[in-house]
Amino acid sequence: MRRYLLPMLAVGTMMTATAAHAVQTSCPASQKSKALNAASLFDGPPEGMVELRPEEGKEKNGLLRTYWMLGDIHKAGRVPHLVCGYEDGGQVVMKLGKTVRACIRFVRTDKKGNSSVFSVRCE
């Protein structure tokens, strides 16, 4: 299995992942010592402002699992983009290749009811 990752670009940090087989992509847990706290999926570039609402999944031990299925976006010839947000307002934007079929987002809720994204994985 071969994996190709293009170098990270400055400002907003953009990464592209493509491969002959499925590639797993995930939001980095932190950026510049700031924790991941948000994640959104867009149908096309984020500048187009077509943010997709995730499907609700199961909650277990304070973690809510939500997910996006990407098949229809790829079939229509569009490219989904994952945006990972951090405590300091920084972002990592990832252009998801055709081999990425779904993204799963885990949201943690504390005892006060405050929610934040714990992790995101696309494969």
N, C-alpha and C positions, 0 to 999 in steps of 0.2 A: 504494500500500500504506500503510495507516494502522497506526500502532503506538500503543498506550496503555500507559503505565507509571504505576501509582499511586505516590504518594510513599512514601519509605522511612519505616517506623514505628520508634519507639525500641525499645530492648531486643531483642536478637536480630535486629534489622533484618529486616523481612518485606517482600518485594516481590511483586507480582502482575503478570503480563504476559498480555494478551489481544489478539487481533487478528482481522481478517477473513481473513488469510492467515497462513502459518507465521511464527512469531516465533523468532528466535534468542536464547537466553538463555545466559549463561555466568557462572561464578563469578568475581567480581573477583579479579585476580591477587594483590592485597594489601588489607589492611584495617588502618588505623592503623599503617602501615609494617611490618606483619607479613605474611609470605608465606603463601599458600594451602598447606596441607599435608594436607588431608583433604576428602573429599566422599562423601556418602551420599544415596541416593534412598529415599524412604519412600512406601508405598502409603497415602496419607492423611496427616494431620498427624503430625509427629515424636513428639508426645506419645503417640500410639497404639502406638509402638515396633514398627511393621511395616516394618523395614528390608529392602530388596530386595537380593539378591545379584546383582552384574553378571555378564554373560556375558564369558568370556575372549576376547580378541581376539589380535592379532598383536603381537609385540615387535620393535622395530627401533631400533637405535642407543641402547639403554638406556631406551627409552620403551615401556611396555606399554599397549596400548589395550584398555580394557574398555568395555562399553556396556550400556544398559538400553533395552528396547523398551516403550513406554507404551500401546500400543493396547488391550490387555485391561483395563487400569486404567480408561481412559476409557469403554470399552464397558460396564463394570460401574457407571458413574456415580460413580466415586471420583476424587479429585484427588491426583495425585502431588506431593510436596514435595521439592525439592532442598536439602540442607543442606551449605553450604560451611564448612569449618573452617580456622582460622588458627593460627599458631605460638603466639599468646598465649592460646589457648582461646576466642577470639571466634568467632562464627558469623554467617553470613548465611543466612536461610531464604527460599526462593523457592517460591511456589505456582505450579505449572505448568499453564497453560491447555490446553484441548482440542486446540489446533493444534500443540502440542509432541508429536512422535511418538517421539523417541528422545533419549537423552543419552549422550555419549561422554566417558569419563574417561581421561586420560593420566597414568600413574604412572611416575615417574622412579626408577631404582635406581642408587645410586652404586657405586663399586668395592668398598666394604665390604659391600654387600648391603642397605644401608638404603634403604627405599622411602618416597616421599612423593608426594602428588598434585601434578602439575605444572599441569594445566588441566582444565576441564570445560566442555563445550559442549552445549547442548540445542537441538534445532530440530524 
